[in-house]
Amino acid sequence: MIRTTTAMLPAPTPADLALRDLPRDGAAHDAHMAQVAAMTQIETGGAATDAPLPLPLTVGAWNLERCLFPAASAAHVADCDLLLLSEMDNGMARSGQRNTTAEIAGAQRMSYAYAVEFLELGLGSPIELQFCTDDHNALGFHGNGLMAKSTLRDPFALRLWGKRQWFFDAEQPRLGERIAVGATVETEAGPLLAVSTHLESACGPAHRERQVAGLIAAIDAEFPGLPVLIGGDLNTGNHNGGDWRAEGLFDVARAAGFHVHGGPEDQPTTRPSLITRWPERAMKLDWFLARGLQLAEVEIRSSLDPEGRPLSDHDAIVTRILALD
């Protein structure tokens, strides 16, 4: 697990960005990643009260697809006490070089933890180039965020098992692997562990099943006995005909004592957006996995803002934690 925290992730050096010079194998990737400081640290910050959160508390999980609109996105989930966010840019030209996680936390007066999933060399897809304000990335970070209206304690990040698929992309190689970022959150009923994660999309169900098994094993080893809420884009149904029901990760989670919460079974969580304009199909990708917690029903909250503009290609999932078991 990654435990080292910093108030600001260090910018990558020219040597950090020299990915194209590396041999194309996993060992070379991992050796290089271990030398990139920002890939081994967690950025923490924000201003939140140190008081325990009262129950019930409202929690949202949202893949914000780069987070083109931090202020509008923050307003969209302003009722949430706890947020589990993925696909958050930091120093990317396509999102105005913003630290999008820090901006949402500032707007919500939350504390936050942020970990880099990928260090990106390029500016993005051809469509994303239309949003670029510069011809370079200030940092090139893309990752997951966790934030709460209380202090986040014992923050950690965990790189999930994977095959380093994105490192082998010929056009736009990336350094990194899918990641989870978590922390302990104090409530008036006791502490709980909140984990924001993002599973692999470019794979089949067995890959994601192994990622969930590894995440749960790490949580059980490091935080035994704590109630746990895992949430995020689990990419269920990708490279599987869109059939989320065929994902083995749900069986793995249930065997470990987790309950699965995803809102109405027939309601997808994806939609066309400003970046993903013509999706092949609507999919159900976003879930909460809860153990030792009583949750209310899950709302699938449209990501359209009041003017009808999509803030993401994912809708948010929002629920309330009613009690700790």
HELIX and SHEET records of a PDB file:
HELIX    1   1 LEU A   19  ASP A   21  5                                   3    
HELIX    2   2 GLY A   26  MET A   33  1                                   8    
HELIX    3   3 ALA A   37  THR A   40  5                                   4    
HELIX    4   4 PRO A   70  HIS A   76  1                                   7    
HELIX    5   5 ALA A   93  SER A   95  5                                   3    
HELIX    6   6 THR A  100  GLN A  108  1                                   9    
HELIX    7   7 GLU A  128  PHE A  131  5                                   4    
HELIX    8   8 GLN A  165  PHE A  168  5                                   4    
HELIX    9   9 PRO A  205  GLU A  222  1                                  18    
HELIX   10  10 TRP A  244  ALA A  246  5                                   3    
HELIX   11  11 LEU A  249  ALA A  255  1                                   7    
SHEET    1   A 8 THR A   5  THR A   6  0                                        
SHEET    2   A 8 ILE A  42  GLY A  46  1                                        
SHEET    3   A 8 SER A 111  GLU A 120 -1                                        
SHEET    4   A 8 PHE A 141  ALA A 148 -1                                        
SHEET    5   A 8 LEU A  82  ASN A  90 -1                                        
SHEET    6   A 8 LEU A  57  ARG A  66  1                                        
SHEET    7   A 8 ALA A 316  LEU A 324 -1                                        
SHEET    8   A 8 LEU A 293  LEU A 295 -1                                        
SHEET    1   B 4 THR A   5  THR A   6  0                                        
SHEET    2   B 4 ILE A  42  GLY A  46  1                                        
SHEET    3   B 4 SER A 111  GLU A 120 -1                                        
SHEET    4   B 4 ARG A 174  GLY A 176 -1                                        
SHEET    1   C 8 THR A   5  THR A   6  0                                        
SHEET    2   C 8 ILE A  42  GLY A  46  1                                        
SHEET    3   C 8 SER A 111  GLU A 120 -1                                        
SHEET    4   C 8 PHE A 141  ALA A 148 -1                                        
SHEET    5   C 8 LEU A  82  ASN A  90 -1                                        
SHEET    6   C 8 LEU A  57  ARG A  66  1                                        
SHEET    7   C 8 ALA A 316  LEU A 324 -1                                        
SHEET    8   C 8 GLU A 299  ARG A 301 -1                                        
SHEET    1   D 6 LEU A 152  ARG A 159  0                                        
SHEET    2   D 6 ILE A 179  THR A 187 -1                                        
SHEET    3   D 6 GLY A 190  HIS A 198 -1                                        
SHEET    4   D 6 VAL A 228  ASP A 233  1                                        
SHEET    5   D 6 ASP A 286  ARG A 291 -1                                        
SHEET    6   D 6 HIS A 259  HIS A 261 -1                                        
END                                                                             
